[in-house]
Amino acid sequence: MAQGNLGELLTDTRINAVIAWILVGAFGLVAVESALTSDYLWAVFALVVGAVVVLPALALSDLRAMPPAEVVLLAGLPVVGRAVATVQLTGNVAVYLSIAAFALLVAVNLHMFTPVEMSVGFAVLFVVVTTLAAAGLWALARWGSDVHLGTTLLLDPGPDGVLSDAELESIEHELMVEFVGSGIAGLVAGLFFQSYVRRRATVDERTPEGTA
C-alpha cells in the first residue's frame, strides 16, 4: 500500500473487520444504555462514531471495508471505557484522543466519498487542527452556556456572582493547559496513525500478491 493513498486503509483483513464490527456493536449498546439513563450526550456521541465507522462498509456494500480497528478503538475510547469499566473515561486526554481518532475516520470518509483527496501527511495535519478546533469550540460552548444559561461549566463566580482576578487567571490557565493537552493528543494520534500506515505498507510489501 502506498503511504499516500488514504483510501486503501479500508481494504483490511477479515479479523480487522470482525473487531471493528464488535466495537460498533459496543457503541450501539452504550448508546441505548445512555439514552435509557437520559445521558443523551453520550448516546449521540456513540451513535455518531458508529455511523462514521460503518459508512464505508454500507456505501461499498462490503462488510470487510472497515477502518483500522486500532483507530476505531481509539475513537471510541471513552465509549468503550464507559461500557466495560466502573470508572468512566471522562478526562480531557481521553476525550481529545477520541476526537483526534474520530477526525481520522472523517478524513478517510472524505477521501473516499467526496472530491477531497488527502495524503497521509495531510490527514495527520487535519487531525491536529481538528482536535485543537474542537477544544476551542468546546471552551466557547461552555462559556456561552455559563453566560446565557446560568451553568457553571467554565465560569463559577460563587455566591456573590463575581469572579476575582485570581479566579479568572486560574480559568485562563486551565484553558491553556487544556489547549496544549488537546494539541498533544492530536499529535499523538496523528503519529500513531502514520506509524500504522507505515506498518501496513511494510506488511503489504511482504505479503505475496493474491494472498487473502
Buried (B, 14 or more C-beta within 10 A) or exposed (E): BEBBBBBBBBBBEEEBBBBBBEBBEBBEEBBEBBBEEEBEEBBEBBBBBBEBBBBBBEEEEEBBBBBBBBBBBBBBBBBBBBBEEEEEBEEBBBBBBBBBBBBBBBBBBBBBEEEEEBBBEBBBBBBBEBBBBBBBEBBEEBBEBBEEEEBEBBBEEEEEEEBEEEBEEEBEEEBEEBBEBBBBBBBBBBEBBBEBBEEBBEEEEEEEEEEE
